[in-house]
Amino acid sequence: MLQLLLGPEHSGKFHVMLEQMADLSEHSTKKIMVLVPEQFSFRTERECNRRLPPHLRKNVQVLSFRRLSHAIFKQLGGLAGTYADNIAKTVMMHLAMREVQDGLQIYQNSIGK
């Protein structure tokens, strides 16, 4: 179930969220995922840990959009391999451009610089 809590700052969204999480945790063993912007993830996690009883905290997971994508990639693949860093990408781009240098019309003279 997806539920969006929208409203202006200090309108009680966090309090409503805590009440709903407590109700859901009391009646279910399913995990509750709280998705927040990156800048609010630490504060939200801290407040959930402060305000929720220990037996309810175990089912609550606070994620930012970045941490959610990382968790998805970790579970479904995409983080298993090693990726090229910026230096490796630059070298690969240079080699690719050298390979097609003769066919380039605009950047042909810029490749060797």
MODELLER restraints for C-alpha pairs under 7 A, 6 or more apart:
rsr = mdl.restraints
at = mdl.atoms
rsr.add(forms.Gaussian(group=physical.xy_distance, feature=features.Distance(at['CA:5:A'], at['CA:13:A']), mean=6.15, stdev=0.5))
rsr.add(forms.Gaussian(group=physical.xy_distance, feature=features.Distance(at['CA:7:A'], at['CA:13:A']), mean=6.94, stdev=0.5))
rsr.add(forms.Gaussian(group=physical.xy_distance, feature=features.Distance(at['CA:22:A'], at['CA:56:A']), mean=6.68, stdev=0.5))
rsr.add(forms.Gaussian(group=physical.xy_distance, feature=features.Distance(at['CA:25:A'], at['CA:56:A']), mean=5.79, stdev=0.5))
rsr.add(forms.Gaussian(group=physical.xy_distance, feature=features.Distance(at['CA:25:A'], at['CA:59:A']), mean=6.86, stdev=0.5))
rsr.add(forms.Gaussian(group=physical.xy_distance, feature=features.Distance(at['CA:29:A'], at['CA:59:A']), mean=6.98, stdev=0.5))
rsr.add(forms.Gaussian(group=physical.xy_distance, feature=features.Distance(at['CA:30:A'], at['CA:59:A']), mean=6.72, stdev=0.5))
rsr.add(forms.Gaussian(group=physical.xy_distance, feature=features.Distance(at['CA:31:A'], at['CA:59:A']), mean=4.62, stdev=0.5))
rsr.add(forms.Gaussian(group=physical.xy_distance, feature=features.Distance(at['CA:31:A'], at['CA:60:A']), mean=5.92, stdev=0.5))
rsr.add(forms.Gaussian(group=physical.xy_distance, feature=features.Distance(at['CA:32:A'], at['CA:59:A']), mean=5.85, stdev=0.5))
rsr.add(forms.Gaussian(group=physical.xy_distance, feature=features.Distance(at['CA:32:A'], at['CA:60:A']), mean=4.72, stdev=0.5))
rsr.add(forms.Gaussian(group=physical.xy_distance, feature=features.Distance(at['CA:32:A'], at['CA:61:A']), mean=6.06, stdev=0.5))
rsr.add(forms.Gaussian(group=physical.xy_distance, feature=features.Distance(at['CA:33:A'], at['CA:60:A']), mean=5.99, stdev=0.5))
rsr.add(forms.Gaussian(group=physical.xy_distance, feature=features.Distance(at['CA:33:A'], at['CA:61:A']), mean=4.84, stdev=0.5))
rsr.add(forms.Gaussian(group=physical.xy_distance, feature=features.Distance(at['CA:33:A'], at['CA:62:A']), mean=5.87, stdev=0.5))
rsr.add(forms.Gaussian(group=physical.xy_distance, feature=features.Distance(at['CA:34:A'], at['CA:61:A']), mean=6.11, stdev=0.5))
rsr.add(forms.Gaussian(group=physical.xy_distance, feature=features.Distance(at['CA:34:A'], at['CA:62:A']), mean=4.66, stdev=0.5))
rsr.add(forms.Gaussian(group=physical.xy_distance, feature=features.Distance(at['CA:34:A'], at['CA:63:A']), mean=6.04, stdev=0.5))
rsr.add(forms.Gaussian(group=physical.xy_distance, feature=features.Distance(at['CA:35:A'], at['CA:62:A']), mean=6.13, stdev=0.5))
rsr.add(forms.Gaussian(group=physical.xy_distance, feature=features.Distance(at['CA:35:A'], at['CA:63:A']), mean=5.02, stdev=0.5))
rsr.add(forms.Gaussian(group=physical.xy_distance, feature=features.Distance(at['CA:35:A'], at['CA:64:A']), mean=5.60, stdev=0.5))
rsr.add(forms.Gaussian(group=physical.xy_distance, feature=features.Distance(at['CA:35:A'], at['CA:65:A']), mean=6.78, stdev=0.5))
rsr.add(forms.Gaussian(group=physical.xy_distance, feature=features.Distance(at['CA:36:A'], at['CA:63:A']), mean=6.29, stdev=0.5))
rsr.add(forms.Gaussian(group=physical.xy_distance, feature=features.Distance(at['CA:36:A'], at['CA:64:A']), mean=5.04, stdev=0.5))
rsr.add(forms.Gaussian(group=physical.xy_distance, feature=features.Distance(at['CA:36:A'], at['CA:65:A']), mean=6.94, stdev=0.5))
rsr.add(forms.Gaussian(group=physical.xy_distance, feature=features.Distance(at['CA:37:A'], at['CA:64:A']), mean=5.35, stdev=0.5))
rsr.add(forms.Gaussian(group=physical.xy_distance, feature=features.Distance(at['CA:37:A'], at['CA:65:A']), mean=6.44, stdev=0.5))
rsr.add(forms.Gaussian(group=physical.xy_distance, feature=features.Distance(at['CA:38:A'], at['CA:64:A']), mean=4.92, stdev=0.5))
rsr.add(forms.Gaussian(group=physical.xy_distance, feature=features.Distance(at['CA:38:A'], at['CA:65:A']), mean=6.74, stdev=0.5))
rsr.add(forms.Gaussian(group=physical.xy_distance, feature=features.Distance(at['CA:41:A'], at['CA:62:A']), mean=6.64, stdev=0.5))
rsr.add(forms.Gaussian(group=physical.xy_distance, feature=features.Distance(at['CA:41:A'], at['CA:63:A']), mean=6.42, stdev=0.5))
rsr.add(forms.Gaussian(group=physical.xy_distance, feature=features.Distance(at['CA:41:A'], at['CA:64:A']), mean=5.77, stdev=0.5))
rsr.add(forms.Gaussian(group=physical.xy_distance, feature=features.Distance(at['CA:45:A'], at['CA:62:A']), mean=5.79, stdev=0.5))
rsr.add(forms.Gaussian(group=physical.xy_distance, feature=features.Distance(at['CA:49:A'], at['CA:57:A']), mean=6.54, stdev=0.5))
rsr.add(forms.Gaussian(group=physical.xy_distance, feature=features.Distance(at['CA:73:A'], at['CA:79:A']), mean=5.83, stdev=0.5))
rsr.add(forms.Gaussian(group=physical.xy_distance, feature=features.Distance(at['CA:97:A'], at['CA:111:A']), mean=6.87, stdev=0.5))
rsr.add(forms.Gaussian(group=physical.xy_distance, feature=features.Distance(at['CA:98:A'], at['CA:111:A']), mean=6.78, stdev=0.5))
rsr.add(forms.Gaussian(group=physical.xy_distance, feature=features.Distance(at['CA:101:A'], at['CA:108:A']), mean=5.40, stdev=0.5))
rsr.add(forms.Gaussian(group=physical.xy_distance, feature=features.Distance(at['CA:102:A'], at['CA:108:A']), mean=6.81, stdev=0.5))
